Amino acid sequence: MLTNKTILITGGTGSFGNTFVPMTLAKYNPKKIIIYSRDEMKQWNMAKKFQGDERY
């Protein structure tokens, strides 16, 4: 269902995004996940967590 798809998550650095993103990357192998968040610090932290993964 999500394999090879591009996914946009708004508010993605909250509790939902922090659970959904790693599970989706591991289980469904999407083409790309785009995270949108107004909180720059959480965005930076999440980017560091998935650094090196071209899908993020």
CHARMM internal coordinates of N, CA and C (Angstrom, degrees):
IC EDIT
DIST 1 N 1 CA 1.4415
DIST 1 CA 1 C 1.5305
ANGL 1 N 1 CA 1 C 110.46
DIST 1 C 2 N 1.3147
ANGL 1 CA 1 C 2 N 118.96
DIHE 1 N 1 CA 1 C 2 N -45.05
DIST 2 N 2 CA 1.4619
ANGL 1 C 2 N 2 CA 122.08
DIHE 1 CA 1 C 2 N 2 CA -178.72
DIST 2 CA 2 C 1.5274
ANGL 2 N 2 CA 2 C 112.93
DIHE 1 C 2 N 2 CA 2 C -105.75
DIST 2 C 3 N 1.3129
ANGL 2 CA 2 C 3 N 117.39
DIHE 2 N 2 CA 2 C 3 N -3.11
DIST 3 N 3 CA 1.4511
ANGL 2 C 3 N 3 CA 121.29
DIHE 2 CA 2 C 3 N 3 CA -179.57
DIST 3 CA 3 C 1.5169
ANGL 3 N 3 CA 3 C 110.31
DIHE 2 C 3 N 3 CA 3 C -64.49
DIST 3 C 4 N 1.3334
ANGL 3 CA 3 C 4 N 115.41
DIHE 3 N 3 CA 3 C 4 N 131.25
DIST 4 N 4 CA 1.4608
ANGL 3 C 4 N 4 CA 123.83
DIHE 3 CA 3 C 4 N 4 CA 178.14
DIST 4 CA 4 C 1.5271
ANGL 4 N 4 CA 4 C 113.15
DIHE 3 C 4 N 4 CA 4 C 62.90
DIST 4 C 5 N 1.3227
ANGL 4 CA 4 C 5 N 118.10
DIHE 4 N 4 CA 4 C 5 N 26.82
DIST 5 N 5 CA 1.4694
ANGL 4 C 5 N 5 CA 123.73
DIHE 4 CA 4 C 5 N 5 CA 177.65
DIST 5 CA 5 C 1.5153
ANGL 5 N 5 CA 5 C 109.33
DIHE 4 C 5 N 5 CA 5 C -109.10
DIST 5 C 6 N 1.3327
ANGL 5 CA 5 C 6 N 117.05
DIHE 5 N 5 CA 5 C 6 N 157.65
DIST 6 N 6 CA 1.4589
ANGL 5 C 6 N 6 CA 122.97
DIHE 5 CA 5 C 6 N 6 CA 171.40
DIST 6 CA 6 C 1.5170
ANGL 6 N 6 CA 6 C 107.71
DIHE 5 C 6 N 6 CA 6 C -98.27
DIST 6 C 7 N 1.3345
ANGL 6 CA 6 C 7 N 116.52
DIHE 6 N 6 CA 6 C 7 N 128.33
DIST 7 N 7 CA 1.4592
ANGL 6 C 7 N 7 CA 122.42
DIHE 6 CA 6 C 7 N 7 CA -174.79
DIST 7 CA 7 C 1.5238
ANGL 7 N 7 CA 7 C 108.90
DIHE 6 C 7 N 7 CA 7 C -119.45
DIST 7 C 8 N 1.3314
ANGL 7 CA 7 C 8 N 117.02
DIHE 7 N 7 CA 7 C 8 N 130.59
DIST 8 N 8 CA 1.4583
ANGL 7 C 8 N 8 CA 122.88
DIHE 7 CA 7 C 8 N 8 CA 174.34
DIST 8 CA 8 C 1.5200
ANGL 8 N 8 CA 8 C 107.87
DIHE 7 C 8 N 8 CA 8 C -108.77
DIST 8 C 9 N 1.3389
ANGL 8 CA 8 C 9 N 115.77
DIHE 8 N 8 CA 8 C 9 N 127.10
DIST 9 N 9 CA 1.4617
ANGL 8 C 9 N 9 CA 120.75
DIHE 8 CA 8 C 9 N 9 CA 177.81
DIST 9 CA 9 C 1.5174
ANGL 9 N 9 CA 9 C 107.64
DIHE 8 C 9 N 9 CA 9 C -118.91
DIST 9 C 10 N 1.3303
ANGL 9 CA 9 C 10 N 116.14
DIHE 9 N 9 CA 9 C 10 N 116.61
DIST 10 N 10 CA 1.4628
ANGL 9 C 10 N 10 CA 119.82
DIHE 9 CA 9 C 10 N 10 CA 175.97
DIST 10 CA 10 C 1.5243
ANGL 10 N 10 CA 10 C 108.31
DIHE 9 C 10 N 10 CA 10 C -89.21
DIST 10 C 11 N 1.3155
ANGL 10 CA 10 C 11 N 115.86
DIHE 10 N 10 CA 10 C 11 N 140.24
DIST 11 N 11 CA 1.4646
ANGL 10 C 11 N 11 CA 119.56
DIHE 10 CA 10 C 11 N 11 CA -174.89
DIST 11 CA 11 C 1.5141
ANGL 11 N 11 CA 11 C 110.45
DIHE 10 C 11 N 11 CA 11 C 66.94
DIST 11 C 12 N 1.3135
ANGL 11 CA 11 C 12 N 116.37
DIHE 11 N 11 CA 11 C 12 N 31.26
DIST 12 N 12 CA 1.4577
ANGL 11 C 12 N 12 CA 122.05
DIHE 11 CA 11 C 12 N 12 CA -169.88
DIST 12 CA 12 C 1.5059
ANGL 12 N 12 CA 12 C 117.25
DIHE 11 C 12 N 12 CA 12 C -74.88
DIST 12 C 13 N 1.3292
ANGL 12 CA 12 C 13 N 118.36
DIHE 12 N 12 CA 12 C 13 N -3.85
DIST 13 N 13 CA 1.4642
ANGL 12 C 13 N 13 CA 118.79
DIHE 12 CA 12 C 13 N 13 CA 179.36
DIST 13 CA 13 C 1.5255
ANGL 13 N 13 CA 13 C 111.92
DIHE 12 C 13 N 13 CA 13 C -96.29
DIST 13 C 14 N 1.3061
ANGL 13 CA 13 C 14 N 117.44
DIHE 13 N 13 CA 13 C 14 N 4.71
DIST 14 N 14 CA 1.4670
ANGL 13 C 14 N 14 CA 121.74
DIHE 13 CA 13 C 14 N 14 CA 177.55
DIST 14 CA 14 C 1.5113
ANGL 14 N 14 CA 14 C 111.49
DIHE 13 C 14 N 14 CA 14 C -82.71
DIST 14 C 15 N 1.2982
ANGL 14 CA 14 C 15 N 116.32
DIHE 14 N 14 CA 14 C 15 N -164.20
DIST 15 N 15 CA 1.4650
ANGL 14 C 15 N 15 CA 120.77
DIHE 14 CA 14 C 15 N 15 CA -176.50
DIST 15 CA 15 C 1.5245
ANGL 15 N 15 CA 15 C 112.27
DIHE 14 C 15 N 15 CA 15 C -64.62
DIST 15 C 16 N 1.3434
ANGL 15 CA 15 C 16 N 116.79
DIHE 15 N 15 CA 15 C 16 N -37.80
DIST 16 N 16 CA 1.4715
ANGL 15 C 16 N 16 CA 119.17
DIHE 15 CA 15 C 16 N 16 CA 178.39
DIST 16 CA 16 C 1.5250
ANGL 16 N 16 CA 16 C 110.99
DIHE 15 C 16 N 16 CA 16 C -63.02
DIST 16 C 17 N 1.3227
ANGL 16 CA 16 C 17 N 116.36
DIHE 16 N 16 CA 16 C 17 N -50.55
DIST 17 N 17 CA 1.4625
ANGL 16 C 17 N 17 CA 121.02
DIHE 16 CA 16 C 17 N 17 CA -177.81
DIST 17 CA 17 C 1.5133
ANGL 17 N 17 CA 17 C 112.82
DIHE 16 C 17 N 17 CA 17 C -61.84
DIST 17 C 18 N 1.3333
ANGL 17 CA 17 C 18 N 116.84
DIHE 17 N 17 CA 17 C 18 N -40.22
DIST 18 N 18 CA 1.4612
ANGL 17 C 18 N 18 CA 120.44
DIHE 17 CA 17 C 18 N 18 CA -179.80
DIST 18 CA 18 C 1.5146
ANGL 18 N 18 CA 18 C 112.74
DIHE 17 C 18 N 18 CA 18 C -68.65
DIST 18 C 19 N 1.3076
ANGL 18 CA 18 C 19 N 117.90
DIHE 18 N 18 CA 18 C 19 N -18.05
DIST 19 N 19 CA 1.4607
ANGL 18 C 19 N 19 CA 121.68
DIHE 18 CA 18 C 19 N 19 CA 175.20
DIST 19 CA 19 C 1.5224
ANGL 19 N 19 CA 19 C 110.65
DIHE 18 C 19 N 19 CA 19 C -95.87
DIST 19 C 20 N 1.3300
ANGL 19 CA 19 C 20 N 116.08
DIHE 19 N 19 CA 19 C 20 N -43.24
DIST 20 N 20 CA 1.4598
ANGL 19 C 20 N 20 CA 121.91
DIHE 19 CA 19 C 20 N 20 CA -174.67
DIST 20 CA 20 C 1.5286
ANGL 20 N 20 CA 20 C 113.12
DIHE 19 C 20 N 20 CA 20 C -68.89
DIST 20 C 21 N 1.3382
ANGL 20 CA 20 C 21 N 117.06
DIHE 20 N 20 CA 20 C 21 N -43.72
DIST 21 N 21 CA 1.4670
ANGL 20 C 21 N 21 CA 120.69
DIHE 20 CA 20 C 21 N 21 CA -174.13
DIST 21 CA 21 C 1.5279
ANGL 21 N 21 CA 21 C 112.77
DIHE 20 C 21 N 21 CA 21 C -61.85
DIST 21 C 22 N 1.3401
ANGL 21 CA 21 C 22 N 120.77
DIHE 21 N 21 CA 21 C 22 N -54.92
DIST 22 N 22 CA 1.4644
ANGL 21 C 22 N 22 CA 118.47
DIHE 21 CA 21 C 22 N 22 CA -179.43
DIST 22 CA 22 C 1.5279
ANGL 22 N 22 CA 22 C 113.52
DIHE 21 C 22 N 22 CA 22 C -62.99
DIST 22 C 23 N 1.3413
ANGL 22 CA 22 C 23 N 116.49
DIHE 22 N 22 CA 22 C 23 N -37.00
DIST 23 N 23 CA 1.4608
ANGL 22 C 23 N 23 CA 119.76
DIHE 22 CA 22 C 23 N 23 CA 178.65
DIST 23 CA 23 C 1.5303
ANGL 23 N 23 CA 23 C 110.50
DIHE 22 C 23 N 23 CA 23 C -64.36
DIST 23 C 24 N 1.3128
ANGL 23 CA 23 C 24 N 116.69
DIHE 23 N 23 CA 23 C 24 N -43.44
DIST 24 N 24 CA 1.4674
ANGL 23 C 24 N 24 CA 121.47
DIHE 23 CA 23 C 24 N 24 CA -177.76
DIST 24 CA 24 C 1.5255
ANGL 24 N 24 CA 24 C 110.99
DIHE 23 C 24 N 24 CA 24 C -68.80
DIST 24 C 25 N 1.3265
ANGL 24 CA 24 C 25 N 117.55
DIHE 24 N 24 CA 24 C 25 N -41.62
DIST 25 N 25 CA 1.4662
ANGL 24 C 25 N 25 CA 120.23
DIHE 24 CA 24 C 25 N 25 CA 177.97
DIST 25 CA 25 C 1.5279
ANGL 25 N 25 CA 25 C 111.14
DIHE 24 C 25 N 25 CA 25 C -61.47
DIST 25 C 26 N 1.3059
ANGL 25 CA 25 C 26 N 116.89
DIHE 25 N 25 CA 25 C 26 N -39.00
DIST 26 N 26 CA 1.4674
ANGL 25 C 26 N 26 CA 120.95
DIHE 25 CA 25 C 26 N 26 CA -178.09
DIST 26 CA 26 C 1.5220
ANGL 26 N 26 CA 26 C 112.95
DIHE 25 C 26 N 26 CA 26 C -77.35
DIST 26 C 27 N 1.3263
ANGL 26 CA 26 C 27 N 116.55
DIHE 26 N 26 CA 26 C 27 N -40.77
DIST 27 N 27 CA 1.4658
ANGL 26 C 27 N 27 CA 120.42
DIHE 26 CA 26 C 27 N 27 CA -170.42
DIST 27 CA 27 C 1.5264
ANGL 27 N 27 CA 27 C 114.40
DIHE 26 C 27 N 27 CA 27 C -91.42
DIST 27 C 28 N 1.3417
ANGL 27 CA 27 C 28 N 117.43
DIHE 27 N 27 CA 27 C 28 N -36.27
DIST 28 N 28 CA 1.4652
ANGL 27 C 28 N 28 CA 119.67
DIHE 27 CA 27 C 28 N 28 CA -170.78
DIST 28 CA 28 C 1.5166
ANGL 28 N 28 CA 28 C 115.27
DIHE 27 C 28 N 28 CA 28 C -112.79
DIST 28 C 29 N 1.3268
ANGL 28 CA 28 C 29 N 119.48
DIHE 28 N 28 CA 28 C 29 N -12.94
DIST 29 N 29 CA 1.4548
ANGL 28 C 29 N 29 CA 123.58
DIHE 28 CA 28 C 29 N 29 CA 179.34
DIST 29 CA 29 C 1.5357
ANGL 29 N 29 CA 29 C 112.65
DIHE 28 C 29 N 29 CA 29 C 50.34
DIST 29 C 30 N 1.3432
ANGL 29 CA 29 C 30 N 117.51
DIHE 29 N 29 CA 29 C 30 N 63.96
DIST 30 N 30 CA 1.4590
ANGL 29 C 30 N 30 CA 120.09
DIHE 29 CA 29 C 30 N 30 CA 178.21
DIST 30 CA 30 C 1.5256
ANGL 30 N 30 CA 30 C 110.85
DIHE 29 C 30 N 30 CA 30 C -70.23
DIST 30 C 31 N 1.3200
ANGL 30 CA 30 C 31 N 116.35
DIHE 30 N 30 CA 30 C 31 N 159.64
DIST 31 N 31 CA 1.4644
ANGL 30 C 31 N 31 CA 121.67
DIHE 30 CA 30 C 31 N 31 CA 176.87
DIST 31 CA 31 C 1.5261
ANGL 31 N 31 CA 31 C 109.70
DIHE 30 C 31 N 31 CA 31 C -66.56
DIST 31 C 32 N 1.3501
ANGL 31 CA 31 C 32 N 116.32
DIHE 31 N 31 CA 31 C 32 N -42.71
DIST 32 N 32 CA 1.4551
ANGL 31 C 32 N 32 CA 121.39
DIHE 31 CA 31 C 32 N 32 CA -178.59
DIST 32 CA 32 C 1.5190
ANGL 32 N 32 CA 32 C 109.41
DIHE 31 C 32 N 32 CA 32 C -159.97
DIST 32 C 33 N 1.3388
ANGL 32 CA 32 C 33 N 115.82
DIHE 32 N 32 CA 32 C 33 N 143.99
DIST 33 N 33 CA 1.4631
ANGL 32 C 33 N 33 CA 121.69
DIHE 32 CA 32 C 33 N 33 CA 171.30
DIST 33 CA 33 C 1.5297
ANGL 33 N 33 CA 33 C 106.93
DIHE 32 C 33 N 33 CA 33 C -119.87
DIST 33 C 34 N 1.3117
ANGL 33 CA 33 C 34 N 115.88
DIHE 33 N 33 CA 33 C 34 N 124.82
DIST 34 N 34 CA 1.4558
ANGL 33 C 34 N 34 CA 122.17
DIHE 33 CA 33 C 34 N 34 CA 178.01
DIST 34 CA 34 C 1.5237
ANGL 34 N 34 CA 34 C 107.58
DIHE 33 C 34 N 34 CA 34 C -108.92
DIST 34 C 35 N 1.3310
ANGL 34 CA 34 C 35 N 116.01
DIHE 34 N 34 CA 34 C 35 N 124.83
DIST 35 N 35 CA 1.4551
ANGL 34 C 35 N 35 CA 121.82
DIHE 34 CA 34 C 35 N 35 CA -179.75
DIST 35 CA 35 C 1.5199
ANGL 35 N 35 CA 35 C 108.72
DIHE 34 C 35 N 35 CA 35 C -106.46
DIST 35 C 36 N 1.3098
ANGL 35 CA 35 C 36 N 116.34
DIHE 35 N 35 CA 35 C 36 N 127.87
DIST 36 N 36 CA 1.4608
ANGL 35 C 36 N 36 CA 121.48
DIHE 35 CA 35 C 36 N 36 CA 174.88
DIST 36 CA 36 C 1.5158
ANGL 36 N 36 CA 36 C 108.04
DIHE 35 C 36 N 36 CA 36 C -114.34
DIST 36 C 37 N 1.3373
ANGL 36 CA 36 C 37 N 115.25
DIHE 36 N 36 CA 36 C 37 N 129.47
DIST 37 N 37 CA 1.4608
ANGL 36 C 37 N 37 CA 120.35
DIHE 36 CA 36 C 37 N 37 CA 179.48
DIST 37 CA 37 C 1.5192
ANGL 37 N 37 CA 37 C 109.53
DIHE 36 C 37 N 37 CA 37 C -150.83
DIST 37 C 38 N 1.3116
ANGL 37 CA 37 C 38 N 116.55
DIHE 37 N 37 CA 37 C 38 N 146.21
DIST 38 N 38 CA 1.4567
ANGL 37 C 38 N 38 CA 120.93
DIHE 37 CA 37 C 38 N 38 CA 176.48
DIST 38 CA 38 C 1.5214
ANGL 38 N 38 CA 38 C 111.39
DIHE 37 C 38 N 38 CA 38 C -83.50
DIST 38 C 39 N 1.3160
ANGL 38 CA 38 C 39 N 118.00
DIHE 38 N 38 CA 38 C 39 N -17.03
DIST 39 N 39 CA 1.4621
ANGL 38 C 39 N 39 CA 122.56
DIHE 38 CA 38 C 39 N 39 CA -177.71
DIST 39 CA 39 C 1.5370
ANGL 39 N 39 CA 39 C 109.64
DIHE 38 C 39 N 39 CA 39 C -90.27
DIST 39 C 40 N 1.3206
ANGL 39 CA 39 C 40 N 116.16
DIHE 39 N 39 CA 39 C 40 N 101.95
DIST 40 N 40 CA 1.4640
ANGL 39 C 40 N 40 CA 120.88
DIHE 39 CA 39 C 40 N 40 CA -175.32
DIST 40 CA 40 C 1.5228
ANGL 40 N 40 CA 40 C 113.04
DIHE 39 C 40 N 40 CA 40 C -63.35
DIST 40 C 41 N 1.3094
ANGL 40 CA 40 C 41 N 117.24
DIHE 40 N 40 CA 40 C 41 N -36.48
DIST 41 N 41 CA 1.4665
ANGL 40 C 41 N 41 CA 119.90
DIHE 40 CA 40 C 41 N 41 CA -179.35
DIST 41 CA 41 C 1.5286
ANGL 41 N 41 CA 41 C 111.30
DIHE 40 C 41 N 41 CA 41 C -65.88
DIST 41 C 42 N 1.3332
ANGL 41 CA 41 C 42 N 116.71
DIHE 41 N 41 CA 41 C 42 N -44.94
DIST 42 N 42 CA 1.4706
ANGL 41 C 42 N 42 CA 119.87
DIHE 41 CA 41 C 42 N 42 CA 177.55
DIST 42 CA 42 C 1.5312
ANGL 42 N 42 CA 42 C 110.67
DIHE 41 C 42 N 42 CA 42 C -65.19
DIST 42 C 43 N 1.3300
ANGL 42 CA 42 C 43 N 116.89
DIHE 42 N 42 CA 42 C 43 N -36.31
DIST 43 N 43 CA 1.4635
ANGL 42 C 43 N 43 CA 121.36
DIHE 42 CA 42 C 43 N 43 CA 177.97
DIST 43 CA 43 C 1.5311
ANGL 43 N 43 CA 43 C 109.70
DIHE 42 C 43 N 43 CA 43 C -62.46
DIST 43 C 44 N 1.3351
ANGL 43 CA 43 C 44 N 116.64
DIHE 43 N 43 CA 43 C 44 N -44.71
DIST 44 N 44 CA 1.4563
ANGL 43 C 44 N 44 CA 122.08
DIHE 43 CA 43 C 44 N 44 CA 179.58
DIST 44 CA 44 C 1.5304
ANGL 44 N 44 CA 44 C 110.59
DIHE 43 C 44 N 44 CA 44 C -63.18
DIST 44 C 45 N 1.3415
ANGL 44 CA 44 C 45 N 116.29
DIHE 44 N 44 CA 44 C 45 N -44.72
DIST 45 N 45 CA 1.4660
ANGL 44 C 45 N 45 CA 120.56
DIHE 44 CA 44 C 45 N 45 CA 179.43
DIST 45 CA 45 C 1.5223
ANGL 45 N 45 CA 45 C 111.84
DIHE 44 C 45 N 45 CA 45 C -61.69
DIST 45 C 46 N 1.3202
ANGL 45 CA 45 C 46 N 116.59
DIHE 45 N 45 CA 45 C 46 N -41.64
DIST 46 N 46 CA 1.4564
ANGL 45 C 46 N 46 CA 120.34
DIHE 45 CA 45 C 46 N 46 CA -179.67
DIST 46 CA 46 C 1.5339
ANGL 46 N 46 CA 46 C 110.52
DIHE 45 C 46 N 46 CA 46 C -68.19
DIST 46 C 47 N 1.3193
ANGL 46 CA 46 C 47 N 117.00
DIHE 46 N 46 CA 46 C 47 N -38.08
DIST 47 N 47 CA 1.4693
ANGL 46 C 47 N 47 CA 120.83
DIHE 46 CA 46 C 47 N 47 CA 177.98
DIST 47 CA 47 C 1.5298
ANGL 47 N 47 CA 47 C 110.43
DIHE 46 C 47 N 47 CA 47 C -62.89
DIST 47 C 48 N 1.3275
ANGL 47 CA 47 C 48 N 117.60
DIHE 47 N 47 CA 47 C 48 N -39.10
DIST 48 N 48 CA 1.4654
ANGL 47 C 48 N 48 CA 121.33
DIHE 47 CA 47 C 48 N 48 CA 177.51
DIST 48 CA 48 C 1.5332
ANGL 48 N 48 CA 48 C 110.99
DIHE 47 C 48 N 48 CA 48 C -65.59
DIST 48 C 49 N 1.3188
ANGL 48 CA 48 C 49 N 116.29
DIHE 48 N 48 CA 48 C 49 N -36.88
DIST 49 N 49 CA 1.4653
ANGL 48 C 49 N 49 CA 121.64
DIHE 48 CA 48 C 49 N 49 CA -179.05
DIST 49 CA 49 C 1.5346
ANGL 49 N 49 CA 49 C 111.64
DIHE 48 C 49 N 49 CA 49 C -63.15
DIST 49 C 50 N 1.3281
ANGL 49 CA 49 C 50 N 116.69
DIHE 49 N 49 CA 49 C 50 N -36.21
DIST 50 N 50 CA 1.4538
ANGL 49 C 50 N 50 CA 121.30
DIHE 49 CA 49 C 50 N 50 CA -177.08
DIST 50 CA 50 C 1.5209
ANGL 50 N 50 CA 50 C 112.49
DIHE 49 C 50 N 50 CA 50 C -109.32
DIST 50 C 51 N 1.3151
ANGL 50 CA 50 C 51 N 116.48
DIHE 50 N 50 CA 50 C 51 N 20.43
DIST 51 N 51 CA 1.4677
ANGL 50 C 51 N 51 CA 121.86
DIHE 50 CA 50 C 51 N 51 CA 179.53
DIST 51 CA 51 C 1.5225
ANGL 51 N 51 CA 51 C 109.89
DIHE 50 C 51 N 51 CA 51 C -57.96
DIST 51 C 52 N 1.3129
ANGL 51 CA 51 C 52 N 116.65
DIHE 51 N 51 CA 51 C 52 N 133.60
DIST 52 N 52 CA 1.4517
ANGL 51 C 52 N 52 CA 121.68
DIHE 51 CA 51 C 52 N 52 CA 179.97
DIST 52 CA 52 C 1.5150
ANGL 52 N 52 CA 52 C 113.93
DIHE 51 C 52 N 52 CA 52 C 95.94
DIST 52 C 53 N 1.3104
ANGL 52 CA 52 C 53 N 117.93
DIHE 52 N 52 CA 52 C 53 N -13.69
DIST 53 N 53 CA 1.4704
ANGL 52 C 53 N 53 CA 122.03
DIHE 52 CA 52 C 53 N 53 CA 177.22
DIST 53 CA 53 C 1.5247
ANGL 53 N 53 CA 53 C 107.85
DIHE 52 C 53 N 53 CA 53 C -92.63
DIST 53 C 54 N 1.3077
ANGL 53 CA 53 C 54 N 117.34
DIHE 53 N 53 CA 53 C 54 N 108.75
DIST 54 N 54 CA 1.4657
ANGL 53 C 54 N 54 CA 122.22
DIHE 53 CA 53 C 54 N 54 CA -175.65
DIST 54 CA 54 C 1.5359
ANGL 54 N 54 CA 54 C 113.07
DIHE 53 C 54 N 54 CA 54 C -63.84
DIST 54 C 55 N 1.3127
ANGL 54 CA 54 C 55 N 117.03
DIHE 54 N 54 CA 54 C 55 N -18.47
DIST 55 N 55 CA 1.4695
ANGL 54 C 55 N 55 CA 119.57
DIHE 54 CA 54 C 55 N 55 CA -178.31
DIST 55 CA 55 C 1.5082
ANGL 55 N 55 CA 55 C 112.03
DIHE 54 C 55 N 55 CA 55 C -77.70
DIST 55 C 56 N 1.3204
ANGL 55 CA 55 C 56 N 117.63
DIHE 55 N 55 CA 55 C 56 N -19.35
DIST 56 N 56 CA 1.4618
ANGL 55 C 56 N 56 CA 121.84
DIHE 55 CA 55 C 56 N 56 CA -177.89
DIST 56 CA 56 C 1.5118
ANGL 56 N 56 CA 56 C 109.83
DIHE 55 C 56 N 56 CA 56 C -92.93
END
COOR INIT
IC SEED 1 N 1 CA 1 C
IC BUILD
